[in-house]
Amino acid sequence: MYEHYFQCPYCWEEISVLLDPSMRRQTYIEDCEICCNPLEITVSFESNEITEFDAQSIEQ
């Protein structure tokens, strides 16, 4: 598992997520730990290294 830090697109606070490199590409929904708004997280791995990371706000 990798801990990855990024800025929430809603509240602009730095938050972290735990990422599992066992799947090469993942997209999932997770709430911001500060403001609780939903984020769509997309991450890609190659040779157990993060090659892409994106956290987008979800239109409600």
N, CA, C and O atoms as CSV, one atom per row, in Angstrom:
chain,resi,resn,atom,element,x,y,z
A,1,MET,N,N,0.841,-1.179,0.000
A,1,MET,CA,C,0.000,0.000,0.000
A,1,MET,C,C,0.886,1.242,0.000
A,1,MET,O,O,1.956,1.281,0.608
A,2,TYR,N,N,0.394,2.247,-0.706
A,2,TYR,CA,C,1.078,3.530,-0.762
A,2,TYR,C,C,0.164,4.614,-0.203
A,2,TYR,O,O,-1.033,4.631,-0.492
A,3,GLU,N,N,0.720,5.510,0.589
A,3,GLU,CA,C,-0.035,6.674,1.021
A,3,GLU,C,C,0.315,7.812,0.067
A,3,GLU,O,O,1.484,8.157,-0.108
A,4,HIS,N,N,-0.721,8.390,-0.547
A,4,HIS,CA,C,-0.520,9.456,-1.532
A,4,HIS,C,C,-1.240,10.707,-1.054
A,4,HIS,O,O,-2.411,10.652,-0.679
A,5,TYR,N,N,-0.534,11.840,-1.068
A,5,TYR,CA,C,-1.095,13.110,-0.630
A,5,TYR,C,C,-1.486,13.956,-1.836
A,5,TYR,O,O,-0.790,13.975,-2.852
A,6,PHE,N,N,-2.618,14.658,-1.705
A,6,PHE,CA,C,-3.080,15.538,-2.777
A,6,PHE,C,C,-3.992,16.599,-2.185
A,6,PHE,O,O,-4.367,16.528,-1.014
A,7,GLN,N,N,-4.345,17.582,-3.000
A,7,GLN,CA,C,-5.199,18.683,-2.556
A,7,GLN,C,C,-6.638,18.430,-2.982
A,7,GLN,O,O,-6.913,18.159,-4.151
A,8,CYS,N,N,-7.553,18.522,-2.019
A,8,CYS,CA,C,-8.975,18.319,-2.307
A,8,CYS,C,C,-9.468,19.454,-3.207
A,8,CYS,O,O,-9.198,20.620,-2.921
A,9,PRO,N,N,-10.185,19.136,-4.289
A,9,PRO,CA,C,-10.699,20.175,-5.185
A,9,PRO,C,C,-11.887,20.951,-4.614
A,9,PRO,O,O,-12.324,21.935,-5.211
A,10,TYR,N,N,-12.408,20.525,-3.476
A,10,TYR,CA,C,-13.512,21.243,-2.820
A,10,TYR,C,C,-12.993,22.219,-1.762
A,10,TYR,O,O,-13.268,23.417,-1.828
A,11,CYS,N,N,-12.247,21.704,-0.792
A,11,CYS,CA,C,-11.831,22.519,0.358
A,11,CYS,C,C,-10.368,22.966,0.278
A,11,CYS,O,O,-9.930,23.782,1.089
A,12,TRP,N,N,-9.620,22.448,-0.673
A,12,TRP,CA,C,-8.215,22.803,-0.937
A,12,TRP,C,C,-7.254,22.363,0.161
A,12,TRP,O,O,-6.094,22.775,0.176
A,13,GLU,N,N,-7.731,21.529,1.075
A,13,GLU,CA,C,-6.850,20.986,2.112
A,13,GLU,C,C,-6.050,19.816,1.550
A,13,GLU,O,O,-6.513,19.109,0.654
A,14,GLU,N,N,-4.851,19.619,2.082
A,14,GLU,CA,C,-4.063,18.455,1.695
A,14,GLU,C,C,-4.595,17.245,2.461
A,14,GLU,O,O,-4.696,17.269,3.687
A,15,ILE,N,N,-4.930,16.197,1.730
A,15,ILE,CA,C,-5.427,14.959,2.321
A,15,ILE,C,C,-4.637,13.795,1.743
A,15,ILE,O,O,-3.828,13.974,0.833
A,16,SER,N,N,-4.871,12.615,2.270
A,16,SER,CA,C,-4.155,11.441,1.772
A,16,SER,C,C,-5.119,10.291,1.543
A,16,SER,O,O,-6.187,10.213,2.149
A,17,VAL,N,N,-4.711,9.406,0.654
A,17,VAL,CA,C,-5.435,8.155,0.418
A,17,VAL,C,C,-4.422,7.026,0.408
A,17,VAL,O,O,-3.248,7.232,0.099
A,18,LEU,N,N,-4.883,5.832,0.750
A,18,LEU,CA,C,-4.052,4.639,0.645
A,18,LEU,C,C,-4.346,3.970,-0.689
A,18,LEU,O,O,-5.502,3.698,-1.011
A,19,LEU,N,N,-3.311,3.708,-1.453
A,19,LEU,CA,C,-3.454,3.138,-2.793
A,19,LEU,C,C,-2.839,1.751,-2.840
A,19,LEU,O,O,-1.768,1.509,-2.284
A,20,ASP,N,N,-3.532,0.849,-3.510
A,20,ASP,CA,C,-3.110,-0.542,-3.633
A,20,ASP,C,C,-2.583,-0.783,-5.050
A,20,ASP,O,O,-3.366,-0.737,-5.999
A,21,PRO,N,N,-1.283,-1.038,-5.223
A,21,PRO,CA,C,-0.716,-1.231,-6.558
A,21,PRO,C,C,-1.000,-2.597,-7.181
A,21,PRO,O,O,-0.506,-2.881,-8.273
A,22,SER,N,N,-1.787,-3.454,-6.511
A,22,SER,CA,C,-2.044,-4.792,-7.053
A,22,SER,C,C,-2.937,-4.749,-8.302
A,22,SER,O,O,-2.970,-5.708,-9.073
A,23,MET,N,N,-3.661,-3.637,-8.501
A,23,MET,CA,C,-4.449,-3.449,-9.726
A,23,MET,C,C,-3.813,-2.305,-10.510
A,23,MET,O,O,-3.587,-1.227,-9.960
A,24,ARG,N,N,-3.523,-2.532,-11.794
A,24,ARG,CA,C,-2.798,-1.530,-12.591
A,24,ARG,C,C,-3.551,-0.225,-12.751
A,24,ARG,O,O,-2.940,0.843,-12.720
A,25,ARG,N,N,-4.876,-0.285,-12.923
A,25,ARG,CA,C,-5.672,0.933,-13.092
A,25,ARG,C,C,-6.927,0.817,-12.242
A,25,ARG,O,O,-7.609,-0.208,-12.252
A,26,GLN,N,N,-7.223,1.886,-11.507
A,26,GLN,CA,C,-8.382,1.888,-10.619
A,26,GLN,C,C,-9.103,3.225,-10.721
A,26,GLN,O,O,-8.470,4.270,-10.873
A,27,THR,N,N,-10.411,3.187,-10.638
A,27,THR,CA,C,-11.238,4.378,-10.499
A,27,THR,C,C,-12.284,4.069,-9.441
A,27,THR,O,O,-12.986,3.061,-9.520
A,28,TYR,N,N,-12.379,4.938,-8.462
A,28,TYR,CA,C,-13.340,4.706,-7.383
A,28,TYR,C,C,-13.731,6.033,-6.749
A,28,TYR,O,O,-13.110,7.061,-7.018
A,29,ILE,N,N,-14.754,6.011,-5.914
A,29,ILE,CA,C,-15.263,7.190,-5.217
A,29,ILE,C,C,-14.844,7.093,-3.749
A,29,ILE,O,O,-14.988,6.051,-3.111
A,30,GLU,N,N,-14.325,8.201,-3.236
A,30,GLU,CA,C,-13.961,8.270,-1.818
A,30,GLU,C,C,-14.272,9.679,-1.328
A,30,GLU,O,O,-14.073,10.650,-2.058
A,31,ASP,N,N,-14.757,9.793,-0.099
A,31,ASP,CA,C,-15.058,11.106,0.470
A,31,ASP,C,C,-13.801,11.758,1.013
A,31,ASP,O,O,-12.923,11.087,1.554
A,32,CYS,N,N,-13.723,13.085,0.863
A,32,CYS,CA,C,-12.642,13.861,1.464
A,32,CYS,C,C,-12.724,13.697,2.982
A,32,CYS,O,O,-13.804,13.794,3.564
A,33,GLU,N,N,-11.591,13.452,3.613
A,33,GLU,CA,C,-11.581,13.262,5.070
A,33,GLU,C,C,-11.778,14.567,5.839
A,33,GLU,O,O,-12.001,14.534,7.049
A,34,ILE,N,N,-11.702,15.706,5.167
A,34,ILE,CA,C,-11.894,17.006,5.816
A,34,ILE,C,C,-13.326,17.517,5.600
A,34,ILE,O,O,-14.048,17.773,6.564
A,35,CYS,N,N,-13.731,17.662,4.334
A,35,CYS,CA,C,-15.033,18.282,4.034
A,35,CYS,C,C,-16.133,17.270,3.690
A,35,CYS,O,O,-17.295,17.650,3.550
A,36,CYS,N,N,-15.780,15.994,3.554
A,36,CYS,CA,C,-16.720,14.886,3.300
A,36,CYS,C,C,-17.384,14.917,1.921
A,36,CYS,O,O,-18.330,14.164,1.690
A,37,ASN,N,N,-16.922,15.752,1.012
A,37,ASN,CA,C,-17.456,15.744,-0.349
A,37,ASN,C,C,-16.874,14.571,-1.129
A,37,ASN,O,O,-15.741,14.161,-0.874
A,38,PRO,N,N,-17.637,14.022,-2.082
A,38,PRO,CA,C,-17.173,12.853,-2.839
A,38,PRO,C,C,-16.142,13.231,-3.902
A,38,PRO,O,O,-16.276,14.243,-4.591
A,39,LEU,N,N,-15.122,12.401,-4.016
A,39,LEU,CA,C,-14.068,12.571,-5.006
A,39,LEU,C,C,-14.003,11.330,-5.879
A,39,LEU,O,O,-14.109,10.208,-5.383
A,40,GLU,N,N,-13.830,11.530,-7.173
A,40,GLU,CA,C,-13.570,10.409,-8.067
A,40,GLU,C,C,-12.059,10.303,-8.225
A,40,GLU,O,O,-11.412,11.197,-8.770
A,41,ILE,N,N,-11.517,9.207,-7.742
A,41,ILE,CA,C,-10.076,8.981,-7.750
A,41,ILE,C,C,-9.739,8.004,-8.872
A,41,ILE,O,O,-10.328,6.929,-8.981
A,42,THR,N,N,-8.783,8.402,-9.699
A,42,THR,CA,C,-8.268,7.528,-10.752
A,42,THR,C,C,-6.763,7.411,-10.546
A,42,THR,O,O,-6.062,8.415,-10.416
A,43,VAL,N,N,-6.277,6.173,-10.518
A,43,VAL,CA,C,-4.848,5.949,-10.319
A,43,VAL,C,C,-4.385,4.803,-11.211
A,43,VAL,O,O,-5.103,3.825,-11.421
A,44,SER,N,N,-3.176,4.947,-11.725
A,44,SER,CA,C,-2.558,3.898,-12.542
A,44,SER,C,C,-1.176,3.591,-11.984
A,44,SER,O,O,-0.476,4.477,-11.493
A,45,PHE,N,N,-0.796,2.321,-12.069
A,45,PHE,CA,C,0.507,1.862,-11.608
A,45,PHE,C,C,1.223,1.134,-12.730
A,45,PHE,O,O,0.601,0.496,-13.580
A,46,GLU,N,N,2.538,1.241,-12.715
A,46,GLU,CA,C,3.371,0.430,-13.590
A,46,GLU,C,C,4.608,0.063,-12.780
A,46,GLU,O,O,5.285,0.939,-12.243
A,47,SER,N,N,4.900,-1.212,-12.694
A,47,SER,CA,C,6.015,-1.716,-11.883
A,47,SER,C,C,5.934,-1.189,-10.451
A,47,SER,O,O,6.935,-0.770,-9.869
A,48,ASN,N,N,4.727,-1.220,-9.900
A,48,ASN,CA,C,4.457,-0.775,-8.525
A,48,ASN,C,C,4.752,0.700,-8.271
A,48,ASN,O,O,4.904,1.106,-7.119
A,49,GLU,N,N,4.835,1.503,-9.321
A,49,GLU,CA,C,5.027,2.947,-9.200
A,49,GLU,C,C,3.804,3.659,-9.758
A,49,GLU,O,O,3.245,3.233,-10.769
A,50,ILE,N,N,3.386,4.732,-9.111
A,50,ILE,CA,C,2.248,5.516,-9.600
A,50,ILE,C,C,2.649,6.240,-10.876
A,50,ILE,O,O,3.621,6.996,-10.891
A,51,THR,N,N,1.895,6.006,-11.949
A,51,THR,CA,C,2.151,6.685,-13.215
A,51,THR,C,C,1.089,7.736,-13.526
A,51,THR,O,O,1.303,8.614,-14.362
A,52,GLU,N,N,-0.056,7.644,-12.850
A,52,GLU,CA,C,-1.128,8.625,-13.036
A,52,GLU,C,C,-1.932,8.694,-11.744
A,52,GLU,O,O,-2.220,7.674,-11.118
A,53,PHE,N,N,-2.287,9.922,-11.359
A,53,PHE,CA,C,-3.182,10.103,-10.224
A,53,PHE,C,C,-4.036,11.319,-10.507
A,53,PHE,O,O,-3.529,12.368,-10.905
A,54,ASP,N,N,-5.363,11.174,-10.297
A,54,ASP,CA,C,-6.270,12.291,-10.515
A,54,ASP,C,C,-7.404,12.179,-9.496
A,54,ASP,O,O,-7.955,11.101,-9.275
A,55,ALA,N,N,-7.740,13.312,-8.883
A,55,ALA,CA,C,-8.872,13.376,-7.936
A,55,ALA,C,C,-9.771,14.524,-8.401
A,55,ALA,O,O,-9.387,15.692,-8.343
A,56,GLN,N,N,-10.955,14.175,-8.856
A,56,GLN,CA,C,-11.890,15.142,-9.410
A,56,GLN,C,C,-13.110,15.278,-8.517
A,56,GLN,O,O,-13.542,14.317,-7.880
A,57,SER,N,N,-13.658,16.491,-8.480
A,57,SER,CA,C,-14.933,16.696,-7.802
A,57,SER,C,C,-16.031,16.021,-8.625
A,57,SER,O,O,-15.907,15.869,-9.840
A,58,ILE,N,N,-17.095,15.624,-7.952
A,58,ILE,CA,C,-18.221,14.977,-8.615
A,58,ILE,C,C,-19.376,15.948,-8.624
A,58,ILE,O,O,-19.769,16.469,-7.579
A,59,GLU,N,N,-19.924,16.194,-9.805
A,59,GLU,CA,C,-21.065,17.094,-9.936
A,59,GLU,C,C,-22.258,16.486,-9.224
A,59,GLU,O,O,-22.586,15.318,-9.432
A,60,GLN,N,N,-22.905,17.281,-8.381
A,60,GLN,CA,C,-24.063,16.779,-7.632
A,60,GLN,C,C,-25.312,17.473,-8.080
A,60,GLN,O,O,-26.394,17.189,-7.567
